Structure formats: structure tokens, C-alpha cells
Amino acid sequence: MEPMGKVLAIYPEKCTGCRLCEQVCSVFHDGISNPARSRIKIMKWESEGLYIPMSCQQCQDAPCMIICPVKAITRDETLSRVMVNHTICIGCRSCVAVCPFGAMNFNVIDRKNFKCDLCDGDPQCVRFCEVKAVDYVDADRVSIAKKKAAAEKITAAQRQAIALESESH
Amino acid sequence: MALNRKIAYIDLSTGKIEIKPIPINVRKKFLGGRGLDAYLLYNHTKKGCDPLGPENTIMVSGGVLTATLASATARTHVMAKSPLGGLLGSANMGGFFAPELAWAGFHHLVIKGKAEKPVYLWIHNGKIEIRDARHLWGKTTTETQWAIREELGDEDIKSLVIGPAGENLVRFANVMTGIKNSGGRTGMGAVMGSKNLKAIAARGTMDIKIAHPKEALEYNKHFIEQITSAKVNQTQGTLGTPFIWGATNSWGGVRCRNFQYNQELYCDDIEPEAIDEVCAETMGPYHMAGCFGCQVHCRAKYKIPTGPYAGAYDEGPEYTSQGAFCGEPDCRSIETLLTGNHLVDQWGMDNLETGSIISWAMELYELGILTDKETDGLELRFSNDEALLEMVKRICFREGWLGNVLAEGGVIASEKIGKNSFDYLIQVKGVSNLHSDERATPALALNVATASRGSDHLRSRPAIDLYHLPEGVLRKIYSNPVPYEGLLSSEHTEYVGKPWQVFWQENCYMAVDCLGICKYHTVFLGATLPNFEDWPKVLYYNTGLEFTPRELWDVAERCNMIERLFNLREGLKREDLKKGDMLNHRYFDEPTRRGAPDVVGRVIDREKFKKMIDEFYEYKGLDKDGIPKPETLKRLGLESEPSHLV
């Protein structure tokens, strides 16, 4: 099988906490500015200056999919995402309860659950985040930034070792 | 819809709350935010009212675009009669409060009266409740915010609060939200304190329908590109506003030792790069934060690295803190800067006014006008970091003779100190100047002298005047949306053309304040940033309101005129040193002693300054005394004020 699908990669350390992602998410999907309608949410520890974007991980073995009593939740492999079919959904909120990330939301106005659908392949949170605290990357590249950062520490140590070596000679 | 956000009238004396819509004709005349606040202030306060009495009215608002998809609509505006100067009081802050207020259903709050005991307002999805705040009294600004969240069980609550300074009626106490976002100027915190109003808490999940969502999204994207491509905003996004202090200091445009010098020397430790280093060391490589929806992210995060407050988290420091705790008192320690910034944030007092007034007292002490008797033995000399921070505390808690006197603000303090102390007080309309020294920059001097809320840079400063832009570029900016055929000069030491620039900026800044947008998103520090051409589109896509650039300009001019009318009613006189469009004599008499070759040795020319004011008045449609001509009021539709449209 061909490898396919991009994933939403979140780099919390880069988040400036501005919450534009919440805004564009709700406007894109509902034409309404209201963070309560956003699929992505910035969790904040304001007194420490920490901001963490939280959104659906589009799990492979998604607990929401497993728990759904009417099988309204399925995987869409073309975009590697988990989707809710609202014509089947009975609004029981089991998926909300079971999601380990709190990424399944419930809209109190429309009385429906809702979650990230990756904007059909052009996630608006990514498009608008200038600092790239959220990014949309090929699945095989998801850990590459961390690898590089960790490797850089090793190179620094190596460079220092070489420098010391040459000094001592 | 943004346009169906309400206005709430809250009487703290009686507990009566009235909620009304904002009629569309009022939107067309005043839009919202600061402009509509000015109208409300003029019409809901009586002439000569005591700023700290129950009859003063305090307005809290967001702009007409707040919480829509216009870029960076984070600004909260607060307005009342100022206890500092006795004229217009007005303060504007970033953060997240106004959007939350809008999602809770409101754009404007009009608060009058005085609660019997400390209270706070709880605003939640269209409802307003007055709640007991006795247990919050005495708490710092952040303690108060966290306590409210805990009490109401919702971490997403955003609050506008006062700290101990506001409770103690320090006349330059501010209102705050978040860690450091401050409505700093003109003592709005003291007005809240005088009403026993400790905080306003908001939380909302009410929809704001966007009129044309697709277009609004695309235009926001376009806006962000325009905004983040400006070099000045990229620098803001890495170094924050300290970069401005650093740049201005390099040529001799910042005050040092109150007003004795116009440049701080040997200040490597407090340069923007040094501050950035501390931020990086204590918070990591990504240490910039943004206000609501803003991609400039100019707010730095730091922990104080050393000293008695080591490890404390705060944000900033902004350039005004560099002025307050470095240049003006001539202190050059980063620990002092970061600590001072932290204290004023926690206690809720205006950093700018605090530093300015202490530096004035330091000069008085060195001159012998203040002695150890008044300072209770404190050696209040320049460059005495300990004395500076001690004085911040004494002012906030009104400790000692001098602390208590300085808490009254410069003008009242000068009357109590006596002798010729007033001559050394660098203020306009009772409000101290920020850290900038305008003796070499007539345009900036005119701005400071005529700003409606007293000495201030955010009302009409043509900051791009410092960039020596070609005349053609200046003309392109300053001839829109109203044609200007007169002279313009690229030279920042010149006098010609400056009155028009100040007039244009005054309207530009009023427009963004009515819309609820941050000034870093307009022609303030960057010449290429959005202005009158762009806003009608944003306004239309987000709210459906149709305006031409010229109509927006007219709104701005009208709102500026309302502020003028208020000031005139409360006693503004053109050349009055305490209540006028007038600068301290030192601007005219003491030449600058430091700075670049074209800056050193400069004073403001008294005659040319008068002419600038004359010309500025002409553009505004005022007579030689600064009073609006009848035809001006008619043109702006203000001939029948006071009126009560809302």
C-alpha cells in the first residue's frame, strides 16, 4: 500500500497564544467567530507563559470511533482523518467522554459534536499560524524537526570535542 | 453579528442594570470603541464632576470589529474623566478582554455610581451580575484574576482588574488584564477604585456572525502578509517595543535624568538585545507572546533572573518601562528594569507615569527642593536603583510624606511641594510625558502638546517622521483620504508640514481605536501598514457596514472633536500649563546636550511652535483659542451636543 496522508504537527513551544487558529477555524467551518465552535483550542498556563494548542490527533485506532454505538465515526483514509457522519450521530457524547485529548467537542447551540476535519486538506489553523506552531506535514516528516534538534546537541558536543582535541595538540 | 452587541448601563450605587442595543445611526456616527466612549463620556458626565466621585462615569469597550476576523482586534478601551489631569481620561490595552466581552454579548459598558463595599461585575452570555469582592480587595492584579477564575470555576474567564494602587486611589493607577496588558494612562484604575469596583470579569460563547466569511478570511490573510512583511513588525516580533527605546536612544531622543539629558549613555545592560537575552535564558528561544489574533507577537516573556524577586514570571518590559526604570531615573541595571516592571504590573500602576514622576522627584532632591525631611531619609538621587524601587512601593501604598504626595500625580504634588518644583515637571494637561525627548523633533513635540488625554504618543504621533522618507512617499500617505496640497518635509527637525501630519495621525489613530485594532497594524511605526483605504473592506466583510475611506475619516474627526469638546468643557485653555496645549518651558529654554549632530543643541522654537499650533487648529476647524468654530461643529454633526442618542 502506498504511504499517504499528511498529519497536523503541533509544536507547542512556538505558540504565541494569540488564538487566531481558534478564530479562523470557527469562521471557516461555521461563518461565525466564536472559539466555542473551534476545533482547535489553545490551553494556557498564563502565570507561567505556557500555551499548548490542542486538536484532534486523527488516531489510527480512534477511541471515539470504537465507542460510537451507532458507528457514526469512521476513518477517511484519503486524508488520514477521523470523520463524524451527523446524519447517523445520535448526539450521545460518548465520543466526547472517551477522547483522551479532549479533541471531540460538543456544540451547545447546534447540539452536535464536532471535531477537526483538517479543512479537507488545507487546515486553516496552519495557513494562518505565522510562527508555525501548528503545521501540516507528510506523516514521515513528523518527527524530523525533533530529530534534528536532538542531533544538533550531539553535533555541538562533537564540535567542542574536536576543538578541545586540536587545542591539546 | 458584531453589530448586535449591546451597551450596558450599570449604576453601582443602586445596583440597577439596563441593557440596550446600539442603534445603527450611532454606529455610523461614532462606530464604537474609543469614539463612542467619548460620546458617552461627554453626554453621561456633568461639567466639573469630581473624577473620584460617584458622579464620574467609566466606560469600558471593544471596537466595532472586536472579535471579528479583522486582524488583531484585541484592544480594550477605558474612558472616564481623569483624576490625574481633570480632563479626558482614556486608556487602551491589548490582551483578550474585549473579545471575551463581545462573546459575552457586549461592546460597551457605562458604569456610574459607587458600590457600598467592594464588588466586581460578572458578565456572562448577555447577563450581568454585581458580586461581592471584599475577599479580593488587597490582592494584586494577577491574584485577583486567578481568584475570580477559581471562584466561578472557569479558566477561560478574562478579567479587567485593579491592583492595590487603584484601591489606594493613586491617581495614575491603571486597569489591567492578563499578566501585563495595561490600560495605563490617566488613572482609570483610581476611578474604578473610587467606585469600589475591583474587577470586571467576562466570559462568553455567543456567536458573532461574520457578514462575508470567505472574504473576511482571505482579507485577514492579506492583512497578515502586509503586517508581518513590514520590517518594523518583524523587529517588534523578536525584540518587542524595547527596540524602539534602543533606536531612539541611539540618536538622542529619550529623556535621561528627568529632562536634563536626551540620551542614556553606557547602557549595554538595558539595550533591547540584553533584555532579549534574559528572556531567552529564562523562557527559551520562543519567548514572544501575542495578543488576541495578532501575528506581530511583540510581547516578551521573562523571569526575573536575580534579586529579591528572582524567578518571578512577567511579560514585557515595554519601552515605557525602559524609560521609567532606566533612562529617566538614570539607572542602568536590568534587574531594576525587570523588577520595576513586575511591581507596577502586580500593583496596577502606570509604569510611564510612575517612572516619570519619581525622576522628577529625584531632580528636585538633587536641587534641594526636596530634602531628607520630605523623603523620610531616603536618598532619592538619580542612579539610586534601590531608592527608585522603594519609591514605587511608597507611592502605591501611599507610605511616607512623599509617597502619599506623589500618588496624587505631578500637578497636585507640585502644589504641595511648592517652591518652583512645577517648573521641572515634564507634563502636559497634568499627565507626565513618556520617556521620549521631543526637543529635536517639532512634529513629535506638537503631538505631545496637543494629545487629547494629556502628554501622549499614541494619540497623534507621526513616528514615521523620524525615517526621513522621501517627500513623495509622505505625500502618498498623508494625502489620503483627504487631499493635502501643502508643504511636507522629510527632515525631522523641520516645522513645515508637521501640523498636517499630526492632524492626519490623530484621525488615523482615532479610526483604529474606534475599530478596536492595534496601532501596530496601521501607519504608526511602519509606513506600509494598513490605513484608511483598507479598513472599509475589513469593516464590510466582517460586519456588512458600508463606509468609504472618507466617511471613516469623518467619524474619526467627529470623535476627536467630541474629546476636544469634553476637554474644553472641563477647562482646557490653549496656553494653560496645567490644562492646555502647552509644553514645559524647558522644551523652549534648555538645549539638548547629547545625541546625533542634527539633534544636539536643539530647542523647540517658541514662535514656530505657536505657528504650528495655529495651523493645527486650522485643520481641526478651531479658532485661535482652540475652540471649535460653529461651522465645524455643524459639519461634523455635533452642533446639538450634549445629546443622548445612547
Interface residues (C-beta under 8 A of the other chain):
Chain A: E13 K14 C15 T16 G17 C18 R19 L20 Q23 V24 V27 F28 D30 G31 I32 S33 N34 P35 A36 R37 K44 E46 S47 E48 G49 Y51 V108 I109 Q124 R127 F128 E130 V131
Chain B: A67 T68 L69 F96 W103 T142 W146 E155 G178 I179 T205 M206 D207 I208 K209 I210 P213 A216 L217 N220 K221 I224 T228 M283 G284 P285 Y286 H287 M288 A289 G290 C291 F292 G293 C294 Q295 H297 K301 Y313 E315
